[in-house]
Amino acid sequence: MTSSQRSIAIIGGGPAGACLGALLAKKGWKAGIFHTDKRPPLIVGESLLPAVIPYLRELGIEDQVKSYSVYKPGATVCLGLDKSDIVSASFTFAEGKLPAYSYNTPRDVFDETMLSTAERAGAKVFRISAKLEKTSADTEVKGEQPDGVRLTEETLSRIDNFFGGQPDMIADATGRNRLIPKLLDHPVRTGGRSDVALFAHLTNAKMYDEGHIHLDYLTKGWSWRIPLPGKVSLGIVIDPAHLKQYGESIEKQYDGFVKDEPSLKFFSEESTRVSPVVRYTNYQLISDRMYGPNWILIGDSAGFVDPVFSSGLYLSMKSAFAAADALTISSSRAMEKYQEDRVREFELWQRVIDTWYNGKLFNLYRAGQKYKNSFLGKRMELRVRKRLARILTGEAASDPWTMRVFEYLMSLGVALRDPSDLVVH
């Protein structure tokens, strides 16, 4: 490493960490990614938003991702089993700046593609766990500051002193493990819900629209159905109290609830579960601090709002691109702006997500159905279709004007109809 070359240790080789490693290696940084093959059998985030496509193109991997994924032209929301309650939204309805398609992708293959991309760009992947320790004002290591972190001597030894000492920066890409915030005892902001997600892969589950992700309102909670090559990912997001009656194991809870819930029973009656059941918790978490004197949080370590609109992987990759820019500028203002932008976007997404849970989002659709033969109803249908599609592409929460129009429509829908029958319990 030359004396002027900057270095970074990235803890976690998922999409956010691999993306940051690739970007900084291309910029001439000495990037080391710590990644182990220990991972759950399934990972949330199998359906990519169209907002991800520009990032795949910039990394030069869209064609590769396309080769093993299912083409995704839109999203379908099922308010019930009646045909009039099925809302199909093509991404073309958005009429926005983003591509009108995306992909549903096997995450194990996608994640390996991302990590290989980082290696080709020049990042070094260490398939070991990194250990960190805090620094303090009275440390004997020259130049260290309080509220900083460093790799342990054991970790440096295991990588043959790759960085020539401590790296200049450390990026926490450990997801909801949140390694640095826990080490430094930094608080986290939690959302208003404490649901769990249980999901598994099934064969022969029913779908309405080819390639679409399907979101289903249930009598309790909601579910997703994501078409993958040869199978369907079916997940439920629910208050864990609703699952206790089915037993203690997550397999019994998942299988029992799927057989009991009318919509899920209909969609899965001819299917076979071909994977273990995986359980995720700790949704709606935003880290209080996202950077320090020699560290930065990216991906889910910075925050995760909810799985409902598949925003997690998009926000993770966006944070990696933003972090690469901020670290390249290397100023306190750039780091401040990095955090401000992340918080603002999390908050915008949370506002959108809240309308799913409080019933206001699809209350607009129901109100439009009620008045569909009137002049107001016809105009509302066009506006709702466009704004809904922009949520599902990922564009709405990053466009202040779209958000203002969206929230105006929410208030109009409530004035026309009581949304209480669409609240997610």
Secondary structure, DSSP 4 states (H G I P E B T S, - for coil): --TT--EEEEE--SHHHHHHHHHHHHTT-EEEEE--S---SS-S--B--GGGHHHHHHHT-HHHHHHHSEEE-EEEEESSSSGGGEEEEEGGGG-SSS-S-EEE--HHHHHHHHHHHHHHHTPEEE-S---EEE--TT-SSTT--TT-EEE-HHHHHHTTTTTSSS-SEEEE--GGG-HHHHHTT--EEE-S---EEEEEEEES---SSTT-EEEEE-SSSEEEEEEETTEEEEEEEE-GGGGGGG-SSHHHHHHHHHHHSHHHHHHHTT-EE-S--EEE---SEEES--B-SSEEE-GGGTEE--STTS-HHHHHHHHHHHHHHHHHHT-HHHHHHHHHHHHHHHHHHHHHHHHHHTSHHHHHHHHHHHTTTSHHHHHHHHHHHHHHHHHHHT-GGG-HHHHHHHHHHHHHHHHHS-GGGG---
